[in-house]
Amino acid sequence: MSVFEIIQRRRSIGKMTEQRPTRQQIEHLIEAATHAPNHHKVEPWKFIVLAGKARAELGQVMADALVQRLEENPFDKAEALINKERNKLLRSPVVIVAVAVPPRQPKVLEIENIEAVAAAVENRLLAAEEMGLACMWRTGDAAYDPRVKRWLGLEPEDHIVAFVYVGFPSIPKLERHPTSAEEKTTWLGWEEDEFSRM
Ligand SMILES: Cc1cc2nc3c(=O)[nH]c(=O)nc-3n(C[C@H](O)[C@H](O)[C@H](O)COP(=O)(O)O)c2cc1C
């Protein structure tokens, strides 16, 4: 398969079997991420792999964090929401947390570190597609909650760019046809003869 075909075929798959990918497969996905472009070569990423009971432990932290957020903003169906939050990470056998660290040098822009980690996550999704694995990039309020970051050993200034759910697909991919590139693109100066301006 060409890279272009893999890009076209990749789709989020939210439902996975309980079968855990091998350690080698997860390491391969992480390595793919580390080849992403990054400005000033700062490699602004950290990855945390959650499997087994670590998913339930973080799920409990996410549920407790949600309870505290709801105290500030009460909501009718809170209990169902809290239960859902507790079980979220159990939707796949492995979850890789992709983190962008803040800049350490003045010339490095924070947004560019986040962009580089987003590119790293996409590399991972494409590598997973090639390997026949199911993947889903998720965030949600938990990704921005300092209590969740603390449990993961992160600083409040670190950014959780993605919870990448990884496993084997248990449902077919949903079809999605993106808006045409033509509609999203403006061409400037393309019709001009470059040499006529010289
Ligand atoms: C920054 C980011 C955050 C996302 N967070 C979620 C999420 O919290 N829940 C979810 O179901 N999908 C999430 N997604 C996945 C998108 O819903 C999905 O990519 C989109 O529907 C397009 O479908 P496709 O990936 O199958 O092409 C996220 C994607 C990105 C890029």
The ligand as a Gaussian input file, in Angstrom:
#p B3LYP/6-31G(d) Opt

LIG

0 1
 C       -7.768000      16.936000      18.333000
 C       -8.750000      15.817000      18.135000
 C       -9.542000      15.413000      19.188000
 C      -10.475000      14.405000      19.028000
 N      -11.236000      14.024000      20.098000
 C      -12.196000      13.096000      19.936000
 C      -13.015000      12.718000      21.044000
 O      -12.849000      13.190000      22.164000
 N      -13.985000      11.802000      20.818000
 C      -14.189000      11.239000      19.580000
 O      -15.107000      10.432000      19.439000
 N      -13.400000      11.551000      18.519000
 C      -12.417000      12.458000      18.681000
 N      -11.592000      12.768000      17.620000
 C      -11.707000      11.987000      16.360000
 C      -12.603000      12.658000      15.363000
 O      -13.938000      12.589000      15.815000
 C      -12.476000      11.944000      14.001000
 O      -11.148000      12.014000      13.566000
 C      -13.399000      12.585000      12.980000
 O      -14.729000      12.232000      13.254000
 C      -13.074000      12.179000      11.558000
 O      -13.265000      10.802000      11.380000
 P      -12.084000       9.832000      10.885000
 O      -10.972000       9.921000      11.907000
 O      -12.717000       8.477000      10.852000
 O      -11.641000      10.285000       9.544000
 C      -10.635000      13.773000      17.761000
 C       -9.810000      14.169000      16.700000
 C       -8.884000      15.175000      16.882000
 C       -7.998000      15.583000      15.722000

